[in-house]
Amino acid sequence: MKDADKETLYEEAADLFMRLQDAPDNCKAKAELGSFLARGRDAQRAYEKVSKAWAATAKKEKSRPGNLSIVLLAAGLGLAAYFLYPSARIFFLADLRSGFQPITSELSSGDTIILDAKSAIIDDTAVGARRVEILKGVGFFDVTPDARPFAVSIGPLEVIAIGTSFETAILPSGTSVAVVEGSVEVRSSDEIWRLEAGDRLHYSDLAETTRDIANLDTIASWRSDQFVVNGMLLSDVVDIIDRRLPGETLITSRTLSRTPITAGFDLSDPEQTLELLAESLGARVIAAPLPGRLLFAR
C-alpha cells in the first residue's frame, strides 16, 4: 500500500473512532465502521492502531491529576499529533522500535529481527502470511524455512523470502536490500529483481537503480558496532552514525552530502566517529539546538 493511501486509511479510521467516542450510539457511524472494517486487513489494522493510540494516551493522562475532559483532550491531541508529525506516526504505528542501540527480537512469526538504532517496524503477521513493514531505519532478518512466504514492505519495495538472512534499509538516498544467505525477490511497482547471497540492490525514485556485489562481512556490519562502506554517499553514512546519537546531523552542502565514502567506522563511539569523518573531508561538526548538529565544509 502506498504511503498516501495508508495515510488516507488512518484518517478515515480516526474520523470514525472520534465520531463514535462522541456518540457511541450513532447508528450511522456504526454502520460506516462495519463497512470500513469489511474492507480488509489494512482497514482493520488502521482502526486497531487508532484505538490503541487513544487508549495509551488516555491511560497515561489518567495517572496524572485532572478531570475527564483533560484526559479526553490529551488523547485527542495524541491522535492529532499522529497526522501532523512523522515521528508521532511512527510512535503510534510501530510494534517494535529501538533507541540509540540495536535490539534483537523474535517476531510473532517466530523469525528473528535485529533492528538497528532509531528504527521501527510493524509486525503484521496474520494467518497464512508472515509480514513486516519497515517504518524507519534498518532491519536485519533471519528467516526460517516455512510454507508461508516472508514479506517485508519497505518504502516502495516489497521483499519476499522463504528461508534466508538479509538486510533492508531506508536511507536518505533511497531504499536498499542486501542478502547474506539464500535468496530473495525484490518487487517494485514495475520491476522484479532476484538477489542471491552477496547481492545488494539500491533503489531510488530520483536516480537509477543499482545492483552490485558486496563482501558478506560488510553487510549489516553495524550489528557488531562496525560499519564498513564502499562508495556510500556521505548523507547515508551520516544517517547510520546519527542513529546512535540524539537529534540529527544536517549536512549544509548538497555537494558534500553526495561525496562517496569508502572506509570503516567504529560505531561504539559515534560522536568521535562523526568528528573523524568530518575531519577526513576537510569539514567540521558543530552543535546546534535544532536539529542537533551541523556538518559543513571549512
C-alpha positions, 0 to 999 in steps of 0.5 A: 500500500502506498504511503498516501493511501495508508495515510488516507486509511488512518484518517478515515479510521480516526474520523470514525473512532472520534465520531463514535467516542462522541456518540457511541450510539450513532447508528450511522457511524456504526454502520460506516465502521462495519463497512470500513472494517469489511474492507480488509486487513489494512482497514482493520489494522488502521482502526486497531492502531487508532484505538490503541493510540487513544487508549495509551494516551488516555491511560497515561493522562489518567495517572496524572491529576485532572478531570475527564475532559483533560484526559479526553483532550490529551488523547485527542491531541495524541491522535492529532499529533499522529497526522501532523508529525512523522515521528508521532506516526511512527510512535503510534504505528510501530510494534517494535522500535529501538533507541540509540542501540540495536535490539534483537527480537523474535517476531510473532512469526517466530523469525528473528529481527535485529533492528538497528538504532532509531528504527521501527517496524510493524509486525503484521503477521496474520494467518497464512502470511508472515509480514513486516513493514519497515517504518524507519531505519534498518532491519536485519532478518533471519528467516526460517524455512516455512510454507508461508512466504516472508514479506517485508514492505519497505518504502516502495519495495516489497521483499519476499523470502522463504528461508534466508538472512538479509538486510533492508534499509531506508536511507536518505538516498533511497531504499536498499536490500542486501542478502547474506544467505539464500535468496530473495525477490525484490518487487517494485511497482514495475520491476522484479529483481532476484538477489542471491547471497552477496547481492545488494540492490539500491533503489531510488525514485530520483536516480537509477537503480543499482545492483552490485556485489558486496563482501558478506562481512560488510553487510549489516556490519553495524550489528557488531558496532562496525560499519564498513562502506564502499562508495556510500554517499556521505548523507547515508553514512551520516544517517547510520552514525546519527542513529546512535546519537540524539537529534540529527546531523544536517549536512549544509552542502548538497555537494558534500552530502553526495561525496562517496565514502569508502572506509570503516567506522567504529560505531561504539563511539559515534560522536568521535566517529562523526568528528573523524569523518568530518575531519577526513573531508576537510569539514567540521561538526558543530552543535546546534539546538535544532536539529542537533548538529551541523556538518559543513565544509571549512 
